[in-house]
Amino acid sequence: MYGIQNIKPLELTFDWLFDRINQEDVYMKYFGFCQLNKKFCNPLRNDNKADCWFYWHGGMLYFHDPAWKQTYTCINVVMNNENCSYYKALNTVYDLFFSNHTVSNYVVTRNKEERKPKDIKVTIQQFTSTDIEYLKSYGITREFCKKAKWYSIKHYWINGEMFYTYNTYNPCIGYYFAGKWKLYFYKSKTYRFLSNTNKDIIQGWSMLPESGDLLVITKAFKDIGTLYEQGIPSIAPQAESILLSETIMSELKSRFKTIYSLMDYDNTGIHLAWKMRKLYGIKPLFFTYGTWSRKQGYEGAKDISDFRKEFGYEQTKQLIEQLQ
């Protein structure tokens, strides 16, 4: 059973809270279940088709609803059920697991387990015509892939057991980070990522110039590739729910004159963008016409890579110039 290990900080954070409790237990409280490798109906809506699932990525336990194209963290679930803000949801979870009143009525049967990262081994191959067509559609070149350490994955093994052989129906591109892998199945409608990375690994960091006029903090390595080819240096955390540390942000501010965030215009992206604005003064940008047009995006594009794919280099260049 959980006990109070530390006094609650003045500003509760996701990392502080879930260093002390399990994310699974929040899902258990609100859903009554939390099982990996099994599909289920979405408890948050009237859903008769069992096509949702849980998955771990970057130290975060998500559940994904493909029908509505939504991905939730356990805090998003609390926000939805309690109709409250992100920060209120964090405090709700704290009260649920640490207050004397609620612990006595809700007993957690296990302690937090040490989660060892998966041992992922791969064999690589030359980019196939399928890979090249995909990369070119977003303006991503071989030069970028070489610098970013992107590879076409022929096979991968997890803990010594082979799980995958490349095929054009489910091709895989791997991002390599000094001994760790993030595998991206870019045609998949279900499981899109597999990784043994952690939140301290920042995508695109090794490609940054020493200094510059502009930096964009975005939400995916694919967007970094598109921005790179447009002449814009950028980075991304391993997941859109991960806040860069104060130390990292201080360094970035000393190296770049202007920094923007460019996240998806959904609950997770908005929360991270406004958190960066509140803590670090980072101006947020979104692909949207306004608050009530989330699904429309901007000119039908939800992010910079989709815009590049639809409208090409020159129009993307013009869009970027409007912001500078």
Helices and strands as residue ranges (DSSP letters): H 14-18, H 23-31, E 53-57, E 60-65, E 70-72, H 74-82, H 86-98, H 100-105, E 120-125, H 129-137, H 142-148, E 150-158, E 161-165, E 173-177, E 180-184, E 193-195, G 205-207, E 212-218, H 221-229, E 234-235, H 246-255, E 256-262, H 267-280, E 283-285, H 304-322
